[in-house]
Amino acid sequence: MNEQVTKFIRRFLTIAASNKGLGIKLIRVAILIIFVWIGGLKYYHYEADGCHGDCRAEKLAYLTSGGDLEQPESLGVLYWKQLCAMFGIPAFSYVFAGGLDLDPAKTEEILTEACEKARRLAEDF
């Protein structure tokens, strides 16, 4: 059965590739199917206070580093906060080892402090 399906798909793709008009129409249909499928995934379990039944996690931690100073509303932090809200994860924490480019002499100290924060955070997980 698997071999028959493979042969059919190859034959179908060969015909579609040889006929430019048919190929373009099939691509349009495929894009439509993908959009409808993604839309269904996006809204199927969604309620006003978030997605339900998709994730059982109670906490999410985001560990990152950067050359700049820490900003609680950085794009990375906002992104992970929004994912927590979307999937119904109630607790979000993050550790940011920031300022690594400002003074290379303090890099070791900054990373050590961030690792310690991450260890303390891990104790609650």
C-alpha positions as CSV (number, residue, x, y, z in Angstrom):
1,M,0.0,0.0,0.0
2,N,2.8,2.4,0.9
3,E,4.5,1.8,-2.4
4,Q,1.3,2.4,-4.4
5,V,0.8,5.7,-2.6
6,T,4.4,6.7,-3.3
7,K,4.0,5.9,-7.0
8,F,0.8,7.8,-7.2
9,I,2.3,10.9,-5.6
10,R,5.3,10.8,-7.9
11,R,3.1,10.4,-11.0
12,F,0.9,13.2,-9.7
13,L,3.8,15.6,-9.1
14,T,5.3,14.8,-12.5
15,I,2.1,15.7,-14.2
16,A,1.7,18.8,-12.1
17,A,5.3,19.9,-12.8
18,S,5.0,19.4,-16.5
19,N,1.8,21.6,-16.7
20,K,2.7,25.0,-15.4
21,G,-0.9,26.2,-15.1
22,L,-1.9,23.1,-13.1
23,G,1.1,23.4,-10.9
24,I,0.3,27.0,-10.0
25,K,-3.3,26.1,-9.2
26,L,-2.2,23.3,-7.0
27,I,0.2,25.5,-5.1
28,R,-2.7,28.0,-4.5
29,V,-4.9,25.1,-3.2
30,A,-2.0,23.9,-1.0
31,I,-1.6,27.4,0.5
32,L,-5.3,27.7,1.2
33,I,-5.3,24.3,2.9
34,I,-2.3,25.3,5.1
35,F,-4.0,28.6,6.1
36,V,-7.2,26.9,7.0
37,W,-5.3,24.2,9.0
38,I,-3.2,26.8,10.8
39,G,-6.3,28.9,11.5
40,G,-8.0,25.8,13.0
41,L,-5.1,25.1,15.2
42,K,-4.9,28.7,16.3
43,Y,-8.5,29.0,17.4
44,Y,-9.7,25.5,18.1
45,H,-9.0,25.5,21.9
46,Y,-8.8,29.3,22.4
47,E,-11.0,31.0,25.0
48,A,-10.9,34.5,26.4
49,D,-8.4,33.7,29.1
50,G,-6.0,31.6,26.9
51,C,-5.7,28.2,25.3
52,H,-6.8,25.2,27.4
53,G,-5.9,21.6,27.1
54,D,-2.9,22.2,25.0
55,C,-0.3,22.5,27.7
56,R,-0.1,21.2,31.2
57,A,2.9,23.1,32.3
58,E,2.6,25.3,35.4
59,K,5.8,27.3,35.0
60,L,8.1,28.4,32.2
61,A,11.6,29.8,32.7
62,Y,13.5,31.8,30.0
63,L,17.3,31.9,30.4
64,T,19.2,34.3,28.2
65,S,22.2,36.5,27.9
66,G,23.1,39.7,26.0
67,G,25.5,42.5,25.5
68,D,23.0,45.2,26.6
69,L,21.5,46.0,30.0
70,E,18.6,44.1,31.3
71,Q,15.2,45.4,30.2
72,P,12.1,43.6,31.7
73,E,10.1,44.4,28.6
74,S,12.7,43.2,26.0
75,L,11.3,41.4,22.9
76,G,12.5,38.0,24.1
77,V,10.8,38.4,27.5
78,L,7.6,39.7,26.0
79,Y,7.5,36.9,23.5
80,W,7.8,34.2,26.1
81,K,5.3,35.9,28.4
82,Q,2.8,36.0,25.5
83,L,3.4,32.3,24.8
84,C,2.7,31.5,28.5
85,A,-0.6,33.5,28.3
86,M,-1.5,31.8,25.0
87,F,-1.0,28.3,26.3
88,G,-2.3,28.9,29.8
89,I,1.0,28.6,31.7
90,P,0.4,30.6,34.9
91,A,4.0,31.3,36.1
92,F,6.7,32.9,34.0
93,S,10.3,33.7,35.2
94,Y,13.4,34.7,33.4
95,V,17.1,35.1,34.1
96,F,19.1,37.6,31.9
97,A,22.8,37.8,32.0
98,G,23.1,41.3,30.6
99,G,25.8,43.8,30.0
100,L,28.3,41.3,28.8
101,D,29.6,43.7,26.1
102,L,29.9,46.8,28.4
103,D,32.9,45.7,30.5
104,P,34.6,42.5,29.4
105,A,36.4,42.3,32.8
106,K,33.0,41.8,34.5
107,T,31.8,39.0,32.1
108,E,32.7,36.2,34.6
109,E,31.0,38.0,37.5
110,I,27.8,38.6,35.4
111,L,27.6,35.0,34.2
112,T,28.3,33.6,37.7
113,E,25.5,35.8,39.2
114,A,23.1,34.7,36.4
115,C,24.0,31.0,37.0
116,E,23.2,31.5,40.7
117,K,19.9,33.1,39.9
118,A,19.1,30.2,37.6
119,R,20.0,27.6,40.3
120,R,17.7,29.3,42.8
121,L,14.9,29.4,40.2
122,A,15.5,25.7,39.4
123,E,14.9,24.8,43.1
124,D,11.2,25.9,42.7
125,F,10.7,23.9,39.5
